[in-house]
Each structure stands twice: as C-alpha cells, then as structure tokens.
Amino acid sequence: MNELEDRIVEMLKTIYDPEIPVDIFELGLIYEVKVETDNHVFIDMTLTSPNCPVAESLPKEVEDKVASVDGVQSAKVTIVFDPPWDKDMMSEEAKLELGFL
C-alpha cells in the first residue's frame, strides 16, 4: 500500500460499529478500497446485517471521514452484500477482542 492508502486505512480503523466494540476495518466490513490516480476513493463495504440499524448513517460517516484524509479528493461508499459478511471475515485482532479465540 502507498502512504495515502495507509492513511485511509488508519482513518477506517477509527470508525466503529455501534453494536460491536471493534472498528469496521478489523470487523472485515471493508471489502475494497480503490484509490484512483486523481485521489478519488471508492470503497466497497458491507454491513453485519442488511437490517443494520446504522445502514443509513455508517456509509455517510465512512465517506465523510475518508474524504477528510489529507490528499483525498473525494470518497464514495458502495454497500454490497455479496459475499455476505460473517465472523470469519474478522481479523485475528477482532476475534480476540470479541472472545472468538
């Protein structure tokens, strides 16, 4: 990853699912981060459930926070449900935090 991508990931790690005390990156909710050559960022992410209570607010929070990273021109989040999220997508750190290890 380049320096801008590293800063984007660090910002993503400051955003938490309100029902789970782990950030959305470690939870495995971020499927892809694409940084175009003009520094426009496109993020594919999912939610823990299609009925997630923050389905409206969380993508906007991700867009706003990523767009605030120095060097990012804009950020656009697309919510996807394929593949569906499950706990196996969590990092080892997240599994340890939640007692799955």
N, C-alpha and C positions, 0 to 999 in steps of 0.2 A: 504494500500500500504506500501511496505517496503521503506527503505531510498533510495535505488538505483532507484526504480520506481518513487519516489518523485523527484529525481534529473533529471530523464529523462523527466518527465512532465514539470518541470521548464525550461529545455532546449527547449522543443517543444513550450513553450509559448514565446520564443524569435524569432520564425520563423513566418513571416507574409506573407499572400497572397499579392502579389504586387498590386492587384487591389482593395483590401478591407483593410481598416486600422485596422484589427483585427488579432490576431495571429491564427495559424491554429488549435490549440487545442480548443480555445474558439469558433472558427467557426464551430466546430464539424466535421472537416475533418479527425481526428484521430479516427478510429473505434476500434482498439485494439492495445495494447502494451503487448507483451508476453516476459517475461524475463526468459530464460532457466536457469537451475541450474548452467551452466557454464558461465553465464552472457552474452550469445549471445542474442541479442534483435531482435525480429521480430515485425514489425509494419504493420498493415493493415490500409491504409488511402485511401481517395478518393480525388477528385478534385471538385471544384464547377461546372465544366462542362467538358465533355470529350474533348472539343476543347480548354481547358485552355491553354493560351499561355506559361505557365511555366510547362507544363506536363513533359517535359524532365528534367528541372533543379531543380524543387522543391523536387521531391523524393530524388535526389542525395544530396541536401542540408540537408534534414532531416537525411539521413543516415550518412553523414559526421559529423553533429553536435551531433547526439546521440552517435555515436562512440567515440566522444571526451570526453564524460562524464566519469569522474573518476570511474573506476570499470567495465565499459562496455568493453567486448572483441571485439564485432563487432555488426553492425546494418544492417538489411536488411529490405527494404520497399517493400511492395506489394501494387500496386494500384488496388483498387476494385471499381466497380460501382454498387454493389448490397448490400444494398439498395442505390438507387440514393440519392445524397445529396439534401437537401432543407433547407430553412431558419429555419424550426422548429428544426433542429439539433444543432443550435447555443445555446450557454449558455445564461442565462439571461443577463450577463455582456455584451456579444457581441450584443445582441438585443438592449440593452440600448444604447451602443456606436453608433450603426448604426441607431438609431431612430425608431426601431420597437416596442418600449414600450412607 
